[in-house]
Amino acid sequence: MTDAQFLDGLALSGILPAPLIIFSTFVGYFGGGPLRAVAMTVGIFLPAFGFSLLLHDRLEKVVENRVLHSFLEGVAAGVVGLIAATTVELAVTLVQRLPSLPAGLLVFVVALAVLYLWKSKMNVVLAVLGAGFLGWLLFGVLR
């Protein structure tokens, strides 16, 4: 999977409900078609539901255990660091792919403003569609 395909999958999953499920299904489909897409989706759902159904009592005790709670807080901080590092790496890749940096920055700033200033259930969908339209306009029609 190329960086561009990865970013396309992230964009697609970001505008739909349950982005992790959508993205894993996308990766499965991309990697091996419909059967692997189903396998990836089941692979995401099964452990979460299985652990909660079978180990509910033990999970409640884990939540109450201060040592494990501290450990899991550290794990959560590490995950945030991994997400930040991935975001920076994808941003660098994206900047290198932009046909025109000023126009690409314009699309980025407008999309960011829509996401942060307009609070609505539709803001992500409209930001993605608007960014696509601006991209088409700036990089296709007005080029």
Order of alpha helices (4+ residues) and beta strands (2+ residues): alpha-alpha-alpha-alpha-alpha-alpha-alpha
